[in-house]
């Protein structure tokens, strides 16, 4: 790979990282597997109790 191509590749990579930092983050907060199971169990209990009423 020649020198110019290496430099262009580096500049593109840095520009991509910089634009990614500026972009709004749409990721949801991480929920652990144990917490997901707890939430699912609570939702099941709520569904059962509401259907009994």
C-alpha positions in Angstrom: 0.0 0.0 0.0 1.5 3.3 -0.9 1.9 6.3 1.4 -0.9 8.4 0.0 -3.5 5.6 0.3 -2.4 4.9 4.0 -2.9 8.6 4.8 -6.2 8.8 3.1 -7.4 5.7 5.0 -6.3 7.2 8.3 -8.0 10.5 7.6 -11.3 8.7 6.6 -11.2 6.6 9.8 -10.6 9.7 12.0 -13.4 11.6 10.3 -15.8 8.7 10.6 -15.1 8.4 14.4 -15.5 12.2 14.8 -18.8 12.2 13.0 -20.0 9.2 15.0 -19.3 11.0 18.3 -21.4 14.0 17.1 -24.3 11.9 16.0 -27.1 11.5 18.5 -27.0 8.2 20.3 -30.2 6.1 20.0 -29.0 3.1 22.0 -31.2 2.0 24.8 -29.7 1.6 28.3 -28.3 -1.9 28.8 -30.4 -4.3 30.8 -28.8 -7.4 32.2 -30.2 -10.8 31.5 -31.3 -11.2 35.2 -33.1 -7.9 35.2 -34.9 -8.8 32.0 -36.1 -12.0 33.6 -37.3 -10.2 36.6 -39.2 -7.7 34.5 -40.7 -10.5 32.5 -41.8 -12.3 35.6 -43.4 -9.1 37.0 -45.2 -8.6 33.7 -46.5 -12.2 33.9 -47.7 -11.7 37.4 -49.5 -8.4 36.5 -51.1 -10.1 33.5 -52.3 -13.0 35.7 -53.6 -10.8 38.5 -55.4 -8.5 36.1 -57.1 -11.4 34.4 -58.3 -12.8 37.7 -60.0 -9.5 38.6 
